[in-house]
Amino acid sequence: MLRRVQCLIRLHSNGRPALQFRSFATDGSNTKQNPNPNPKAQKQGSKNLPAVRNPFATAQDRTKDSYLTMVEIFNERDVHRRNHVEFIYAALKNMADFGVERDLEVYKALINVMPKGKFIPTNLFQAEFMHYPKQQQCIIDLLEQMEDLGVMPDYEMEAMLLNVFGRQGHPLRKYWRMMYWMPKFKNLSPWPLPDPVPDDTLEIARLAVERMCTVDLRSKVTVFETKELKDSIDDTWIVSGMSAEQEKLLREHSRQKALYIEGPFHIWLRNRRINYFTLRADPDTEFLAQLDERQLDDDDVSNIEVPFFGRAPPRRHNQLGKLRSVHQQDDGTILAICATGTSTKDSLLSWIRFLEANGNPSIGEVPVLFRFTSTMPAKAKEIEGSASVPATNDSRSRENGQSRSE
């Protein structure tokens, strides 16, 4: 006990502490605060710093081959494949620039970047608490991008995920859910499209018009070339869709009532948008009113007549008479649809002339009005004219009211 007291007295008698603590800065900016830096320790620490570099952003040749080449270079550069998660995220981000965002081979090449066998859980707790969560979430994000873009995985990808994360891994569970739902939705559309969608605009317009004409099985899709007309200005193509029922409605249309060309409307074929126009007539209010009067509710039991004792059976009001066509809607009657290569008024005027020359001579006796939904002509007048005078509704109506009478 006496010796311990003597040691404590000696410690307090000295002016400096017996134990000294030194702090070493890991950043080069704090070297002034560190009086005795250790250069060997700093050199060893600099080797372990992750050098994250995005080779996809600086690539000049943006093709699929160059993309896969960079992935192979990363696999062969280091045995341990450090920073593989950052590399996969950078590759996913730049897929659209290389045009490989819908290529299954590229996604399998990125999954192959992950080390094999290291992330497989060995017990139940590791499996449920997401063993190596950063790596598993990276591959889940990759699978979600495939799901958003409609890329169907295959059984080889299942084997790859099984080798990387094991049967209890969360990415493999995500793969199983995708393989259950994606085949159900892949062939659900009644209008299948080629994969990939063709780049030819004429072919895409023909597919779009054929899809819209399926409401009438007797519809006929015709492709016209405006260079066959003498007075046409635009040299383009026209895809027109019209059925026999629509031709009949056009022949029965009153010569005193105008027809309207309306549009452009939009239809999407996967990631491609097509503009189309309609030839429409005003609704026949008298005919629609007669249809409403002839309609009899079969579920109405308030007034039941029993045909006994020589009385004639009740006559159904909607049993005989003119039926309503699928083209006769409440807001108007659709007589034809088309899609042109330029979507200009001259191409639409050529479309009307083609319809007149191909079995619809009555259209030349009816005034045709252009009614565009776009306000670009009025906005152009506002820009070219005085900025203080805005484009009013009257000016827009005058712009949309251009007519042609044949």
C-alpha positions in Angstrom: 0.0 0.0 0.0 2.9 2.4 0.8 4.5 1.7 -2.5 1.3 2.6 -4.4 1.1 5.9 -2.6 4.7 6.7 -3.5 4.0 6.0 -7.1 1.0 8.3 -7.2 3.1 11.1 -5.6 5.7 10.8 -8.2 3.2 11.0 -11.0 1.6 14.1 -9.7 5.0 15.7 -9.1 5.9 15.6 -12.9 4.7 18.5 -15.1 3.8 16.3 -18.0 1.4 13.3 -18.2 2.8 9.8 -18.0 0.7 8.6 -21.0 0.7 10.5 -24.3 -2.0 10.1 -27.0 -1.2 10.9 -30.6 -3.8 11.5 -33.3 -3.0 10.7 -36.9 -4.9 12.4 -39.6 -6.2 10.3 -42.5 -6.7 13.4 -44.8 -3.9 15.3 -46.4 -5.5 18.6 -45.4 -4.9 17.9 -41.7 -1.2 17.4 -41.8 -0.5 20.7 -40.0 -2.4 19.5 -37.0 -0.4 16.3 -36.8 3.1 17.1 -35.5 4.5 13.6 -36.0 2.9 12.0 -39.0 3.7 8.4 -40.0 4.3 8.2 -43.7 4.4 4.4 -43.8 0.9 4.3 -42.2 -0.4 6.8 -44.7 1.0 4.9 -47.7 -0.6 1.7 -46.5 -3.9 3.4 -46.0 -3.9 5.0 -49.4 -3.6 1.6 -51.0 -6.9 0.5 -49.4 -8.9 3.5 -50.5 -11.5 2.5 -53.2 -10.8 4.1 -56.6 -14.2 4.3 -58.0 -14.2 5.2 -61.7 -17.1 5.2 -64.2 -15.6 3.9 -67.5 -19.1 4.0 -69.2 -19.3 7.8 -69.0 -16.0 8.3 -70.9 -16.5 5.7 -73.5 -16.4 6.9 -77.1 -17.7 3.8 -78.9 -21.2 3.3 -77.4 -22.1 -0.1 -78.7 -23.0 -3.5 -77.1 -19.6 -5.0 -77.9 -17.8 -2.1 -76.2 -20.2 -2.4 -73.2 -19.5 -6.1 -72.7 -15.8 -5.5 -73.2 -15.7 -3.1 -70.3 -17.5 -5.6 -68.2 -14.9 -8.3 -69.1 -12.0 -6.0 -68.3 -13.5 -5.3 -64.8 -13.8 -9.1 -64.2 -10.2 -9.8 -65.3 -8.6 -6.7 -63.6 -8.9 -8.0 -60.0 -9.4 -11.4 -58.5 -11.3 -10.1 -55.5 -13.4 -7.8 -57.7 -13.5 -4.8 -55.4 -16.1 -2.1 -55.9 -18.3 -4.5 -57.9 -21.5 -3.0 -56.5 -20.5 0.5 -57.6 -19.5 -0.8 -61.0 -22.9 -2.5 -61.5 -24.8 0.6 -60.5 -22.7 2.7 -62.9 -23.4 0.1 -65.7 -27.1 0.2 -65.0 -27.2 3.9 -65.1 -25.5 4.1 -68.6 -27.4 1.3 -70.3 -29.6 3.6 -72.3 -26.6 5.4 -73.8 -25.3 2.1 -75.2 -28.8 0.9 -76.3 -28.6 -2.3 -74.2 -31.3 -1.6 -71.6 -33.5 -4.4 -73.1 -30.8 -7.0 -73.7 -30.9 -10.1 -71.5 -27.3 -11.0 -72.2 -26.0 -7.8 -70.8 -28.0 -8.2 -67.5 -26.5 -11.7 -67.1 -23.0 -10.4 -67.7 -23.6 -7.9 -64.9 -24.8 -10.6 -62.5 -21.7 -12.6 -63.4 -19.6 -9.7 -61.9 -20.6 -10.7 -58.4 -18.2 -13.1 -56.6 -19.5 -16.7 -56.3 -20.2 -18.5 -53.0 -19.3 -15.6 -50.7 -22.8 -14.2 -50.1 -24.6 -17.5 -49.5 -26.2 -17.6 -46.0 -25.2 -20.4 -43.8 -28.1 -20.3 -41.3 -31.7 -19.2 -40.9 -30.9 -15.8 -39.3 -28.5 -14.8 -42.1 -31.1 -15.8 -44.7 -34.0 -13.8 -43.1 -31.9 -10.7 -42.1 -30.6 -10.3 -45.6 -27.0 -11.5 -45.5 -24.8 -8.9 -47.3 -27.6 -6.5 -47.8 -25.7 -4.1 -50.1 -24.9 -6.7 -52.6 -28.4 -8.3 -52.5 -30.1 -4.9 -52.9 -27.9 -4.2 -55.9 -29.1 -7.3 -57.8 -32.7 -6.6 -56.7 -32.4 -3.2 -58.3 -31.1 -4.9 -61.5 -34.0 -7.3 -61.6 -36.5 -4.4 -61.0 -35.0 -2.5 -63.9 -35.5 -5.6 -66.1 -39.1 -5.9 -64.9 -39.8 -2.2 -65.6 -38.5 -2.5 -69.2 -40.2 -5.9 -69.8 -37.1 -8.0 -70.1 -38.0 -11.6 -69.5 -35.3 -13.6 -67.5 -34.4 -17.2 -68.3 -33.4 -20.3 -66.4 -29.7 -19.6 -66.8 -30.2 -16.4 -64.7 -31.7 -18.6 -62.0 -28.6 -20.7 -61.9 -26.4 -17.7 -61.7 -28.4 -16.2 -58.8 -28.3 -19.6 -57.1 -24.5 -19.7 -57.3 -24.1 -16.2 -55.9 -26.7 -15.8 -53.2 -28.0 -19.4 -52.6 -31.5 -20.7 -52.5 -32.5 -18.5 -49.5 -31.2 -15.3 -51.0 -33.6 -12.4 -51.6 -32.6 -11.8 -55.3 -33.6 -15.4 -56.1 -37.0 -14.8 -54.5 -37.4 -11.7 -56.6 -36.6 -13.8 -59.7 -39.2 -16.4 -58.8 -41.9 -13.7 -58.4 -40.9 -12.3 -61.8 -41.1 -15.7 -63.5 -44.6 -16.2 -62.0 -46.1 -12.8 -63.1 -44.2 -11.7 -66.2 -45.3 -14.7 -68.5 -48.9 -14.0 -67.5 -48.7 -10.4 -68.7 -46.5 -11.0 -71.7 -49.1 -12.6 -74.0 -52.1 -10.9 -72.4 -52.6 -8.2 -75.1 -54.9 -9.1 -78.0 -52.7 -7.0 -80.3 -49.2 -8.6 -80.2 -46.4 -6.6 -81.5 -43.0 -7.8 -82.9 -40.1 -7.7 -80.5 -38.3 -5.4 -81.0 -40.7 -2.9 -82.6 -39.6 -2.0 -86.1 -37.8 1.3 -86.7 -39.7 2.0 -89.9 -42.3 4.7 -89.2 -44.5 3.4 -92.0 -44.6 -0.1 -90.6 -45.4 1.2 -87.1 -48.2 3.4 -88.4 -49.7 0.5 -90.3 -49.6 -1.6 -87.0 -51.3 1.3 -85.2 -54.1 1.7 -87.7 -54.7 -2.1 -87.8 -54.9 -2.1 -84.0 -57.6 0.6 -84.0 -59.5 -0.9 -86.9 -60.1 -4.2 -84.9 -63.4 -2.8 -83.6 -64.8 -3.7 -87.1 -63.6 -6.9 -88.6 -64.5 -5.8 -92.1 -62.1 -2.8 -91.9 -59.6 -2.5 -94.6 -56.2 -0.8 -94.2 -54.7 0.9 -97.3 -51.4 2.6 -97.9 -51.4 5.6 -100.3 -48.5 7.5 -101.8 -49.1 11.2 -102.2 -46.8 11.4 -105.2 -49.5 9.7 -107.2 -51.6 12.9 -107.0 -50.9 15.7 -109.3 -51.6 18.7 -107.0 -50.0 17.3 -103.8 -47.2 19.2 -102.1 -45.9 16.8 -99.5 -44.2 13.6 -100.8 -45.2 11.2 -98.1 -47.3 8.1 -97.3 -50.8 7.8 -95.9 -52.1 4.8 -94.0 -55.9 4.8 -94.1 -58.4 2.6 -92.4 -62.0 2.3 -93.4 -64.7 -0.4 -93.3 -67.7 -1.2 -95.5 -70.0 0.0 -92.7 -68.2 3.4 -92.6 -68.5 3.7 -96.4 -72.3 3.1 -96.1 -72.5 5.8 -93.4 -70.6 8.2 -95.6 -72.9 7.6 -98.5 -76.0 8.2 -96.3 -74.5 11.4 -94.8 -76.4 14.6 -95.6 -74.7 16.8 -98.2 -75.6 19.9 -96.1 -73.7 18.9 -93.0 -69.9 19.2 -92.9 -67.3 16.6 -92.1 -64.4 17.3 -89.7 -60.8 16.1 -89.8 -59.7 16.1 -86.1 -56.4 15.4 -84.5 -53.7 14.7 -84.0 -54.4 12.1 -81.5 -51.7 9.8 -80.0 -51.4 6.0 -79.8 -48.4 4.3 -78.1 -46.9 1.1 -79.4 -44.5 0.3 -76.5 -42.1 3.2 -76.6 -43.1 4.6 -80.0 -45.8 7.2 -80.4 -47.9 7.6 -83.6 -50.1 10.6 -84.5 -53.4 9.8 -86.2 -56.4 11.7 -87.5 -60.1 10.9 -87.7 -62.8 11.9 -90.3 -65.8 12.6 -88.1 -69.4 13.7 -88.6 -71.8 15.2 -86.1 -74.0 12.7 -84.2 -77.4 11.9 -85.6 -79.5 13.1 -82.7 -82.8 12.0 -84.2 -81.6 8.5 -84.8 -80.0 8.2 -81.4 -83.3 9.5 -79.8 -85.3 6.8 -81.6 -82.9 4.2 -80.4 -83.4 5.3 -76.8 -87.2 5.1 -77.3 -87.1 1.6 -78.7 -84.8 0.2 -76.0 -86.7 -2.0 -73.6 -85.2 -2.9 -70.2 -85.4 -6.7 -69.9 -85.0 -6.5 -66.1 -88.0 -4.2 -65.6 -90.8 -6.2 -64.0 -93.1 -3.3 -63.0 -95.5 -3.9 -65.9 -95.7 -7.6 -67.0 -98.3 -8.6 -69.6 -99.4 -12.2 -69.7 -100.5 -13.4 -73.2 -103.5 -15.5 -72.2 -107.1 -15.9 -73.5 -106.4 -15.0 -77.1 -104.3 -11.9 -76.5 -101.3 -11.4 -78.8 -97.9 -11.6 -77.1 -96.2 -8.3 -76.4 -94.1 -7.0 -79.2 -90.5 -6.1 -78.4 -89.7 -2.5 -79.4 -86.1 -3.2 -80.2 -86.7 -6.4 -82.2 -87.0 -4.7 -85.6 -85.5 -1.6 -86.9 -82.2 0.0 -87.7 -79.4 -1.0 -85.4 -76.7 1.3 -84.1 -73.3 0.8 -85.6 -70.1 0.6 -83.5 -68.9 3.7 -85.4 -71.9 5.8 -84.3 -70.9 7.2 -80.9 -72.7 9.8 -78.8 -70.2 12.6 -79.6 -70.0 11.8 -83.4 -69.7 9.2 -86.1 -66.3 8.1 -87.0 -66.1 7.6 -90.8 -62.3 6.9 -91.3 -58.9 7.1 -89.6 -55.5 7.7 -91.0 -51.8 8.3 -90.1 -49.5 10.3 -92.4 -45.8 10.7 -92.6 -45.8 14.5 -92.1 -49.1 15.1 -90.3 -49.7 18.3 -92.3 -52.9 19.7 -93.8 -51.7 19.0 -97.3 -51.2 15.3 -96.6 -54.7 15.2 -95.0 -56.2 16.9 -98.1 -54.5 14.3 -100.2 -56.1 11.6 -97.9 -59.6 13.1 -98.7 -58.8 13.0 -102.4 -57.7 9.3 -102.2 -60.9 8.4 -100.3 -63.0 10.2 -103.0 -61.1 8.3 -105.8 -61.5 4.9 -104.1 -65.2 4.3 -103.8 -66.4 7.3 -102.0 -67.5 9.9 -104.6 -70.0 11.5 -102.2 -67.2 13.0 -100.1 -66.5 15.5 -102.9 -70.0 17.0 -102.4 -69.6 17.6 -98.7 -67.6 20.4 -97.1 -64.6 19.2 -95.0 -63.3 21.3 -92.1 -59.9 20.9 -90.4 -60.2 21.0 -86.6 -56.9 20.5 -85.0 -56.4 20.1 -81.3 -52.9 21.7 -81.4 -52.6 25.4 -80.7 -49.2 25.7 -82.4 -50.4 28.0 -85.3 -51.9 30.5 -82.9 -48.8 30.4 -80.7 -46.7 31.0 -83.8 -48.7 34.1 -84.6 -48.3 35.3 -81.1 -44.5 34.9 -81.3 -44.2 36.5 -84.7 -46.5 39.3 -83.9 -46.5 41.7 -81.0 -45.7 40.0 -77.7 -48.3 42.2 -75.9 -51.2 40.8 -78.0 -52.0 37.3 -76.8 -53.7 34.6 -79.0 -57.4 34.7 -78.2 -59.9 31.9 -78.7 -61.4 33.7 -81.7 -58.1 33.6 -83.5 -57.7 29.9 -82.7 -61.2 29.2 -83.9 -60.5 31.0 -87.2 -57.3 29.0 -87.6 -59.1 25.7 -86.9 -62.0 26.6 -89.3 -60.2 26.3 -92.6 -62.4 24.4 -94.9 -62.3 22.7 -98.3 -65.3 22.2 -100.5 -65.1 19.9 -103.4 
